[in-house]
Amino acid sequence: MEKTGKHQSPIKEQRDNYWSEFYSKDSVTHQPSDFACYVHQTFNIEGKKVLDIGCGNGRDAEYFVRKSC
């Protein structure tokens, strides 16, 4: 059962702060991963649905959209 209210656990707050800071930096790449490029080049996925699970900043999902997947 989840607690309700304004306060979140210190661990969740620390995690949220970490990722907020991580993604606010300009050093985060927006280039697709090598794996996404491999999948696109190796498998016939154009015009098919692709599910990017755990997509981080969405760089691979964006790549697949640009490639009509």
N, C-alpha and C positions, 0 to 999 in steps of 0.2 A: 504494500500500500504506500502510495506516495504522500509525502508531507505537503501540506498546502501552506501558503503564506509567501512573504516577500523574501525570506532568507533561504539561501541555498547552501549546500554543504561546502565547507572550505575546499575539499578536493575538486568538486565540480567548478567552483569559482576559479580555482587555480588553473584547471584545464581550459576553461573558457577564455581566461585571460591569455594563456599561452597561445592558443590558436588565433585569437583576435589579433594579437601582436604579430604572429607569424604571417598571416595573410595580409596585414596592412603594409608590410614591407614591399618595396619595389623589386626586391631580389627574387621573389617567387616567379618561377618560369611559367610562361604561357605557351611554350612549345609543347607539342605532343610528346608523350613518352616513346621510347624505342619500341616498347611492347605494342602500343597502339599502331605505330607505323608498320610493324611486323604483321599484325593481324590484318590490317587493311591491304597490305601487299600480298599476303599469303592466301587469304581466304576471299571468296567471292561474296562480299557483304554489301556491296552497293545496292541501294534500294531495299535493304532489309533492316529490321529493327535491331538495335544494339543497346544492351543495358550495361551501363558503366556503374558498377557497384563500388562504393567507397571512392567516389570520384575526386576527393580533395578539392582543388580549386576549379575543377571542371575542364581542365585543359584537354583531356582525351575526349570527353563528351563533345566539346566544341569542335575538335578535329573531325570526329565522325560525322557531325552535322554538316561541316564544310565539304566532306567527301560524299554527301548524299546517302548516308547510312541511317 
